[in-house]
Amino acid sequence: MAGTLYLVPTPIGNLGDISKRMADTLAQVDFVAAEDTRVSLKLLNHLDIKKPMLSYHRHNTQTGGPQVLARLRAGENGALVTDAGMPAISDPGEELVAQCVEEGIPVVALPGPCALVTALAVSGQPTGRFTFEGFPAMNKKNRRAHLESLRGEERTMIFYEAPHKLAATLEDLAETFGADRPVSLCRELTKLHEEVVRTTLGQAAEHYRNTPPKGEFVLVVRGAQPQAEEEATLEDGLALVERLREEDLSLRDAVKRAAKELGLSRNQLYDYVLKSEN
């Protein structure tokens, strides 16, 4: 019988965010698959836990993945951890989870630290509907194409960004969405120098054009304003009335229904239809 893969989130900066369930799971599994074994070893040492460790990151999925799967198939339980945050979110663990699901290997996710949710909650931007866009491409052409595809996006957009790419990304964001678009720049979340700056894309781009950023950023960008629907015209009403008449509705019933559906004046539409027929 196959073992279980546990997705164990790790603190994104503050070790106080380790839950008892996270610690218990790491203590109970047979092995730990880590993005960077050196980083995860520090966490295990902090918890006074000793476990066999495997390396699994975006550069070795073709070798690390089969090693993890082999141990799971053999009945061992394993924990997948990243350097910080939730495994499989903007992370190659996504591929490993998909392989486990395909083979019927149980996967259990523990709730816990996640930078995108933390940033969204504190951003002050609308939280009811949002889209996570991960890290924008390093290549300017690909990055611009990605952002262009989001030009009309009405949901709040969340991006991760590294400090050395922040200035270029903010310039592209401002050019694509407009300099006045609100953005919240969430830096070093849960760490000693945590900072949330609520401003506009234009002001943010101008600030970081000459100020070297420090730390990892989550950018929470407000979505586009909903486009107002075009008001229906009497011509639209006439066309709908004609279609309804083909369904054997009387003129009066067709006008009544068309006016209601299109938000038109019934009397004006009725007069317009009569004039058009004459």
N, C-alpha and C positions, 0 to 999 in steps of 0.2 A: 504494500500500500504506500502511495506517495506521501511525502511529508508536506508541510505547509510553508508557503512563502509569506512572511510577515513584512509589510511595508511600515517601517518604523521611522516616523519623522524625528528630526533632530533639531535642537535649538538653532535659530537663525542669528543668534548673537548672545543671548542670555542663558547661561546654564541653569538658571532657576526655572526655566520653562520645561525641563525634563519632568514628565509625569511618572507616577509610580508604575503605571501600566507599561510605559516605554522601558523603564529600567527592568521590570520583571520579565518582559518579553526578551530583552537582550540577554538576560541572565539564564533564561530557560532554553533558548534555541541551541542547535548543535553547531552552527557556524554563522558568521556575519559576512555578507557581501557588501563591500564599501567602495564608494567613489574614489576616495583617497585613504588608503589604510593608515597612513601616518596621522591624518586628522581624526579618523574614527578611533584610533588607538588611544589618543588623548582623552576622548570621551569615555571609552571603556575603563581607562585607568581612573578617571574621575569617579566612576561608579564602582570601582574595585571589582571589575568583571574581566575575566580572561576567557577568550574564545578564539578558535581557529578563524582566520580571516582570509577572504578571497577578494581579489581586485576586480571590480566591475565598473567600467566607465565608458564614455563615448568612443574612446580610441581602441577599446579591446572587446567590444561586444561579441565579435566573432569567436573569440577564444574564452573570454570570461563567462559568457552566457552558457555555453555548453557545460562548463565546469559546475556552475550553479545548478543547472537542470539535472545533471547526473546525480548530484547529491540529493536533490529533492526526490528524484525517481527512486533512489535507494532507500527512501523512508526517513531521511533526515529533515528536520525543520530548520529553516534559515531565515535570517533577517536581512532585508535590503535597506541600506542607509545611504544618504548622500552627505556631502560636507555640511549642508544646512538645509533644513526644510523638509518638504514632503517628497519622498521618492516617487518617480514616474510623472511628476509635474515639471514640464520643461526639462526633462531628464531622460537618459536612455533606459531607465527602469521601465518606461512605457513599453519598450520592445520585449523585455523579459516578462512582464505581466501578460502581454498578449500571447507569448509562447506558452506560459503556464496555463492560461485559459484554454488554448487550443489542445493541450494535452490532458486537460482535466485535473491539473494540479491545483489544489486549493490555494487561494490568495486571500489574505486578511489585511485590511488597512487599519492602522491605528490613527485616530484623530490627533492633531497636534499642530505645531508651528508651521506656518506657511506664509511666506512673504507677501504674496499677492493678496490674500484675504486680509492680512494685517494692514497693508497699505490702503486697500479699498475702504476698510472700516474707518480709518482715521483721516482719510483724504478730504472729507467734506463734499465730495462729488456724489451724484446720484448712485445708489447701490442696488436699486431694484432689478436692473438688467445690466449686465456687463459682459465684455468679451476679453479673454486673456490672449494676448498676442505674442507672449514670450520675448525673446531677444530679437530685435530687428537685425536684418542681415548686415554683415560688415561691408559688403560690396555696395557702393552708393546706388548703382542702377537697380539692383535687386531690392534694396531698402526702399527706394522711391516707388518701385512697382508695388511693393507690399502696402505702403502707406496710401498710395493712390487707390488701391482696391477698397480702402476703408473710408474714402472721402465722404460718403453719405451715411456712414455708420451712426446710428442714433444712440446706441448703447455706450455706456462708459467703457473706455478702452484702457487696458493695463499692459504696460511694457516693462520688461527688465532691461537694465542697461549697465554696462561697465563704465567706470569713470573715463577711460581713455577714448571712448566712443560717444560720450554724452553730448558734447558740443555739436558734433556733426548731426546726431540724431535730432536734437532740439531744433536745429536749423531746418532740417527736412520736415519735421512735424509742423513748425510754424508756417513754412511755405505751402504745405499741403492743406492744413486745416484752418489756417489764418492766425495772424499774430495775436488776435484778441481771444482765442479759445482758452478757457480756463484749464489749468493743469496743476496737479499736486505732485511735488517732487519729494519722495520719501526716501531718506538716506540713512543708512546704518541702523535700520529698525531694530529695536530692543537692545541696542548696544549703548555704550557710555555716551557717545556723541550723536545719538539719534536726533534727526532733524526732519521736520515736515514743513516745506515751503509751499504756500498756496499762492499762485500767481497766474500769469498768462504765458502762453508759449513764446510770444515775442519778447517779453521781459526776461524769461528764463534763458532764451537763446542769447540775448544781449549780455546777460550777466556772465554766463559761462564761456562767452567768446574770449574773454581775457582773464577769467578766473579759473585756474586748474581745479577741477572737482576732486573730491576725495571720498572714497568708500563706494559701496554698491548702491545703485538707485533702483527704485520702483517708480515708474511714471504713471500717474493716473490721470488720463485725459478725458475731459467731458465730451460726450457724444454730440453729434450735429443736432441742430434744432429740427424738429419734425417739419417736413414740408407741408404747407397748407394745401388741402385739396382744392382743385379748381372748382369754382361754382358752376353748377349746371346752367345751361342757357335754354331759352325757349326752343331753339333748334334741337337741342338734346331731348327735350320733352316731346317734341313732334315726332322724332324718330322712334322713341319708346312707345308712344301712343300707336303709331303705325304697326309696330311689332305686336302690341297687345291686341289690336283689332284683328290681326291675322289669327289670333287664338280665340276668335269669336266673341270677344268682349264688346259690349256696346260702347259707343263713343263716350258717353258720360262716365261709365265705369273705367274705361281705359285712361281717360284724362285724370280721374280721381286717383287711380293707382299710380300713374306716372308722376303726378304732382307730389304725392306723398314720398315716393322713392327718391325723387331728385330734389326735394325741398323747394319746389316752385309754387307759385300762387295758382290755385286751381282755376280761378276765374280768368287770369291772364293767359294761362295755357289753353283753356277752352276757346277763348276768343282768337288766339293765335292759330289754333288748329282749324277753326272755322274759316278764317281769312285765307289760310293756305289752301284749303279745299276749293275756295272760290277763285 
